[in-house]
């Protein structure tokens, strides 16, 4: 048979055979079983990065608030109570700010907004620890905010709980 016979025959055929369709679907299924778990891990990794950034941002704001409190007390701009630690009473104080008795010409704000916990499924907000609480405590005494943590009970990709970060 000549080459022209094959060319003319292939022009007359349109579409795929059943076998070609089954092979194509099998290849797509294998690719999907590989890609979907990788996409889930990538999405989780992105949320973990967001959680680390949020924790760092809030903790840095708390530390800056405490440093300004200590500076205002040292420069006698404010008078500290005996039981006052200098840590914020709530997280909204970091957003509202303080002028520290004239230490700054304007109110000093530490956060523009409170970052959201990306693993907070039930809208519980951040877990908080007071200066008087144990470092690993999940019970908040309510005096001041020394530290924050995620309240998620899920495990991270590295096997640790998110609420221990």
C-alpha positions as CSV (number, residue, x, y, z in Angstrom):
1,X,0.0,0.0,0.0
2,X,1.2,3.5,-0.8
3,X,1.6,6.4,1.5
4,X,-1.3,8.2,-0.2
5,X,-3.6,5.4,0.8
6,X,-2.9,6.0,4.6
7,X,-3.2,9.7,4.2
8,X,-6.5,9.6,2.5
9,X,-7.8,7.0,5.1
10,X,-6.7,9.1,8.1
11,X,-8.5,12.1,6.7
12,X,-11.7,10.3,6.5
13,X,-11.6,9.2,10.2
14,X,-12.7,11.7,12.9
15,X,-12.5,11.3,16.7
16,X,-10.9,8.9,19.0
17,X,-11.4,5.1,19.4
18,X,-12.7,3.7,22.6
19,X,-9.3,2.3,23.4
20,X,-7.6,5.7,23.0
21,X,-10.2,7.3,25.3
22,X,-9.7,4.7,28.0
23,X,-5.9,5.1,27.8
24,X,-6.3,8.9,28.0
25,X,-8.6,8.7,31.0
26,X,-6.3,6.3,32.8
27,X,-3.4,8.7,32.3
28,X,-5.4,11.6,33.6
29,X,-6.5,9.5,36.6
30,X,-2.9,8.7,37.5
31,X,-1.9,12.3,37.2
32,X,-4.8,13.4,39.4
33,X,-3.9,11.0,42.1
34,X,-0.4,12.5,42.2
35,X,-1.4,16.2,41.8
36,X,-4.3,16.5,44.3
37,X,-2.3,15.5,47.4
38,X,0.5,17.7,46.4
39,X,-1.9,20.6,46.0
40,X,-3.3,20.0,49.5
41,X,0.1,19.9,51.0
42,X,1.0,23.2,49.2
43,X,-2.2,24.8,50.5
44,X,-1.5,23.7,54.0
45,X,2.1,24.9,53.8
46,X,0.8,28.3,52.7
47,X,-1.5,28.4,55.7
48,X,1.4,27.4,58.0
49,X,3.5,30.3,56.7
50,X,0.6,32.7,57.2
51,X,0.2,31.4,60.8
52,X,3.9,31.9,61.5
53,X,3.7,35.4,60.1
54,X,0.6,36.3,62.1
55,X,2.1,34.9,65.4
56,X,5.3,36.8,64.8
57,X,3.4,40.0,64.0
58,X,1.3,39.9,67.1
59,X,4.2,38.8,69.4
60,X,6.3,41.6,68.0
61,X,3.5,44.1,68.7
62,X,3.2,42.8,72.3
63,X,7.0,43.2,72.8
64,X,7.0,46.7,71.4
65,X,4.1,47.7,73.6
66,X,5.9,46.4,76.6
67,X,9.1,48.2,75.6
68,X,7.2,51.5,75.3
69,X,5.6,50.9,78.7
70,X,9.0,50.4,80.3
71,X,10.4,53.5,78.5
72,X,7.4,55.6,79.6
73,X,7.9,54.4,83.2
74,X,11.6,55.0,83.1
75,X,11.1,58.6,81.8
76,X,8.4,59.1,84.4
77,X,5.7,59.8,81.8
78,X,3.4,57.3,83.5
79,X,3.2,55.9,86.9
80,X,3.0,52.1,87.1
81,X,0.9,50.3,89.6
82,X,2.6,47.7,91.7
83,X,0.9,44.7,90.1
84,X,1.1,46.1,86.5
85,X,3.2,44.1,84.2
86,X,3.3,46.5,81.2
87,X,1.7,44.0,78.8
88,X,-1.5,44.9,77.0
89,X,-4.8,44.1,78.7
90,X,-6.4,43.0,75.5
91,X,-5.4,42.7,71.8
92,X,-7.5,45.7,70.8
93,X,-5.1,48.0,72.7
94,X,-2.4,47.1,70.1
95,X,-4.7,48.4,67.4
96,X,-6.0,51.5,69.3
97,X,-2.6,52.5,70.5
98,X,-1.4,54.7,73.4
99,X,0.5,58.0,73.7
100,X,2.2,56.9,76.9
101,X,1.6,60.0,78.9
102,X,3.2,62.3,76.2
103,X,6.1,60.0,75.4
104,X,5.1,60.3,71.8
105,X,3.4,63.2,70.1
106,X,0.8,61.0,68.5
107,X,-0.8,57.8,69.7
108,X,1.5,54.9,68.9
109,X,-0.3,52.0,67.3
110,X,1.2,48.6,67.1
111,X,-1.1,46.8,64.7
112,X,-3.3,48.0,61.8
113,X,-5.6,45.1,62.3
114,X,-5.5,41.9,64.2
115,X,-4.3,39.1,61.9
116,X,-6.6,36.1,61.6
117,X,-5.6,32.6,62.5
118,X,-5.7,30.6,59.2
119,X,-6.5,27.4,61.1
120,X,-9.3,28.9,63.2
121,X,-12.2,26.8,61.9
122,X,-14.7,27.8,64.6
123,X,-13.9,31.5,64.8
124,X,-12.6,31.1,68.4
125,X,-9.9,33.7,67.9
126,X,-6.4,33.6,69.3
127,X,-5.6,31.7,72.5
128,X,-3.9,34.0,75.0
129,X,-1.5,33.6,77.9
130,X,-1.0,36.0,80.8
131,X,2.4,36.9,82.3
132,X,1.4,34.9,85.3
133,X,0.3,31.8,83.4
134,X,2.5,28.8,82.7
135,X,4.3,29.0,79.3
136,X,2.4,26.0,78.0
137,X,-0.9,26.8,79.7
138,X,-4.2,26.8,77.7
139,X,-6.0,28.5,80.5
140,X,-6.0,32.3,80.3
141,X,-6.2,34.1,83.7
142,X,-7.2,37.4,82.0
143,X,-4.7,39.8,83.7
144,X,-2.7,40.8,80.6
145,X,-1.5,39.3,77.3
146,X,2.0,38.0,77.4
147,X,1.7,35.6,74.5
148,X,-0.8,34.3,71.8
149,X,-1.2,30.9,70.2
150,X,-3.5,29.2,67.7
151,X,-6.3,27.3,69.3
152,X,-6.4,24.7,66.5
153,X,-6.1,21.1,67.5
154,X,-4.8,20.0,64.1
155,X,-1.3,18.7,63.4
156,X,1.2,20.6,61.3
157,X,3.1,19.0,58.4
158,X,6.1,18.6,60.7
159,X,3.9,16.6,63.2
160,X,3.6,19.2,65.9
161,X,0.3,20.7,67.0
162,X,-0.4,24.2,65.8
163,X,-1.3,25.4,69.3
164,X,2.3,24.7,70.4
165,X,3.8,27.1,68.0
